[in-house]
Amino acid sequence: MSVGTIDRPDLQWIEDLATLREVCEREFVPEAGERVVFGEGPEHARLLLIGEAPGEQEAESGHPFVGNAGRLLNRYLDKAGILRELVYVTNVIKVRPPGNRTPRKSEVNVALPYLLRQIELIRPAFIVCLGSIAVQAVIDPKAKITEIRGQWQEIDGIQVMPTYHPSAVFRDETKKEWLKQDLVAVGNRCLPLD
């Protein structure tokens, strides 16, 4: 997996997700009372979901997508016939940005090499980028989600679906149907996952 020309630390020596998790837990320092949210799911899942950054509940628990956006995502995955336990779920950023703000470009640049190594180790056939931060990190730093949402992309042989982040639905109801539609398209293309 290769994206742009970022100054990437050499992570090729890392051969498994457990070691990469340990490195992330040393490199990224969460706020007091919070945890690094590395990701979870089957080690070699065919489908990888990538969000932008942990929210408050995720940072407290150490698990991705467990708050309101996660519950909404689970409902939409269920409607698409996708079992979450067969999917690997992670974020571009592994710690919650202060005040739940949108991650800064500099934060994305620091976290991106770790995400890219995570993708290389999982080796998914399909990726869903949830939100503009994930879309710009994985597909193209200049990509506009409003222009490519719902259109399959191919990155290094991996089929990638850019779509809205579930939290965007809470701010704009019109995105609800598009998110559902995109996840159904993913289910139709990549099922069965096991």
C-alpha positions as CSV (number, residue, x, y, z in Angstrom):
1,M,0.0,0.0,0.0
2,S,1.5,3.4,-0.9
3,V,0.0,6.8,-0.6
4,G,1.7,10.1,-1.5
5,T,5.2,10.9,-0.4
6,I,5.1,11.1,3.4
7,D,8.2,10.7,5.5
8,R,7.5,7.1,6.6
9,P,9.2,5.4,9.4
10,D,10.5,2.0,8.6
11,L,7.8,-0.4,9.8
12,Q,8.5,-3.3,7.5
13,W,10.3,-5.1,10.3
14,I,6.9,-5.5,12.0
15,E,5.4,-8.8,10.9
16,D,2.2,-9.1,12.8
17,L,-0.7,-6.9,14.2
18,A,0.2,-7.7,17.8
19,T,3.7,-6.1,17.4
20,L,2.3,-3.2,15.5
21,R,-0.3,-2.6,18.3
22,E,2.6,-2.6,20.8
23,V,4.5,0.0,18.8
24,C,1.4,2.2,18.4
25,E,0.8,2.0,22.2
26,R,4.4,3.3,22.7
27,E,4.3,5.9,20.0
28,F,0.8,7.5,20.5
29,V,0.1,9.0,23.9
30,P,-3.6,9.4,24.7
31,E,-5.1,11.9,27.2
32,A,-5.2,10.8,30.8
33,G,-7.9,8.1,31.3
34,E,-8.0,7.3,27.7
35,R,-6.5,4.5,25.6
36,V,-4.9,3.9,22.2
37,V,-7.6,2.5,19.9
38,F,-5.6,0.3,17.5
39,G,-8.5,-1.6,15.9
40,E,-10.1,-5.0,16.1
41,G,-11.3,-7.9,14.1
42,P,-10.0,-11.0,12.3
43,E,-6.3,-10.7,11.6
44,H,-6.8,-11.4,7.9
45,A,-10.3,-10.0,7.3
46,R,-11.4,-9.6,3.7
47,L,-13.2,-6.4,4.6
48,L,-11.5,-3.5,6.5
49,L,-13.5,-0.4,7.7
50,I,-11.4,2.7,8.4
51,G,-12.8,5.7,10.2
52,E,-11.1,8.9,11.1
53,A,-10.3,8.9,14.9
54,P,-11.7,7.5,18.2
55,G,-14.4,9.4,19.9
56,E,-14.8,9.7,23.7
57,Q,-16.4,6.3,24.3
58,E,-13.9,4.6,22.0
59,A,-10.9,6.3,23.8
60,E,-12.3,5.2,27.2
61,S,-12.9,1.6,26.1
62,G,-10.0,1.1,23.6
63,H,-12.4,-0.3,21.0
64,P,-13.4,1.4,17.7
65,F,-16.9,2.4,16.8
66,V,-18.7,1.7,20.1
67,G,-20.5,5.0,20.6
68,N,-23.5,6.4,18.8
69,A,-21.8,6.3,15.4
70,G,-20.7,2.7,16.0
71,R,-24.3,1.6,16.9
72,L,-25.5,3.2,13.7
73,L,-22.8,1.6,11.7
74,N,-23.7,-1.8,13.2
75,R,-27.3,-1.4,12.2
76,Y,-26.3,-0.5,8.6
77,L,-23.8,-3.3,8.4
78,D,-26.6,-5.7,9.5
79,K,-28.9,-4.3,6.9
80,A,-26.2,-4.9,4.3
81,G,-25.8,-8.5,5.5
82,I,-22.3,-7.9,6.8
83,L,-21.4,-9.4,10.2
84,R,-19.2,-7.0,12.1
85,E,-17.3,-9.8,13.8
86,L,-16.0,-10.8,10.3
87,V,-14.8,-7.3,9.6
88,Y,-11.6,-5.5,10.8
89,V,-12.4,-2.0,12.1
90,T,-9.9,0.7,12.8
91,N,-9.2,4.5,12.4
92,V,-6.6,6.6,10.7
93,I,-5.7,8.2,14.0
94,K,-5.2,5.9,17.0
95,V,-5.9,8.4,19.8
96,R,-8.7,10.8,20.3
97,P,-7.9,14.4,19.2
98,P,-8.4,16.9,22.1
99,G,-12.0,17.9,22.4
100,N,-13.1,15.4,19.7
101,R,-12.0,17.9,17.0
102,T,-11.2,16.9,13.5
103,P,-7.7,15.5,13.2
104,R,-5.2,17.9,11.8
105,K,-3.2,17.1,8.6
106,S,0.0,16.8,10.7
107,E,-1.7,14.2,13.0
108,V,-2.8,12.3,9.9
109,N,0.7,12.4,8.5
110,V,2.2,11.0,11.7
111,A,-0.4,8.2,12.0
112,L,-0.6,7.2,8.3
113,P,2.5,5.0,8.2
114,Y,1.0,2.9,11.0
115,L,-2.3,2.6,9.2
116,L,-0.6,1.6,6.0
117,R,1.4,-1.1,7.7
118,Q,-1.9,-2.3,9.4
119,I,-3.5,-2.6,5.9
120,E,-0.4,-4.4,4.6
121,L,-0.6,-6.9,7.5
122,I,-4.3,-7.5,7.2
123,R,-4.3,-7.8,3.4
124,P,-8.0,-7.1,2.9
125,A,-9.6,-7.5,-0.5
126,F,-12.0,-4.6,0.3
127,I,-11.8,-1.4,2.3
128,V,-14.5,1.0,3.3
129,C,-13.3,4.5,4.0
130,L,-15.7,6.2,6.4
131,G,-15.5,9.9,6.1
132,S,-13.2,12.4,4.4
133,I,-10.2,11.9,6.7
134,A,-10.1,8.2,5.8
135,V,-10.8,8.9,2.1
136,Q,-7.9,11.5,1.9
137,A,-5.5,9.2,3.9
138,V,-6.1,6.1,1.8
139,I,-7.3,7.2,-1.6
140,D,-5.9,10.7,-2.3
141,P,-5.1,13.7,-0.1
142,K,-7.0,15.9,-2.5
143,A,-10.1,13.7,-2.8
144,K,-13.4,15.2,-2.0
145,I,-15.8,12.8,-0.5
146,T,-18.8,14.6,-2.0
147,E,-17.4,13.9,-5.5
148,I,-16.3,10.2,-5.1
149,R,-18.6,8.8,-2.5
150,G,-20.2,5.6,-3.6
151,Q,-17.7,5.0,-6.5
152,W,-15.4,2.0,-6.2
153,Q,-11.7,2.9,-6.3
154,E,-8.8,0.5,-6.7
155,I,-5.6,1.0,-4.7
156,D,-2.8,-1.5,-5.0
157,G,-5.3,-4.2,-6.0
158,I,-7.7,-3.5,-3.1
159,Q,-11.3,-2.4,-3.9
160,V,-12.0,0.7,-1.9
161,M,-15.5,2.2,-1.2
162,P,-15.5,5.9,-0.1
163,T,-18.5,6.8,1.9
164,Y,-19.8,9.1,4.7
165,H,-18.8,8.6,8.3
166,P,-21.8,7.4,10.4
167,S,-21.5,10.5,12.6
168,A,-22.1,12.6,9.5
169,V,-25.7,11.2,9.4
170,F,-26.4,12.8,12.8
171,R,-25.5,16.2,11.3
172,D,-27.1,15.7,7.9
173,E,-30.0,13.3,7.5
174,T,-29.7,13.3,3.7
175,K,-26.5,11.3,4.1
176,K,-28.3,8.4,5.8
177,E,-29.6,6.7,2.6
178,W,-26.2,7.2,0.8
179,L,-24.3,5.5,3.6
180,K,-26.8,2.6,3.7
181,Q,-26.7,2.3,-0.1
182,D,-22.9,2.3,-0.1
183,L,-22.7,-0.4,2.6
184,V,-25.2,-2.5,0.7
185,A,-23.0,-2.2,-2.4
186,V,-20.0,-3.4,-0.3
187,G,-22.0,-6.3,1.0
188,N,-23.1,-7.3,-2.5
189,R,-19.6,-7.2,-3.8
190,C,-17.6,-8.8,-1.0
191,L,-19.9,-11.4,0.6
192,P,-19.3,-14.0,1.8
193,L,-16.6,-12.7,4.1
194,D,-15.5,-16.0,5.7
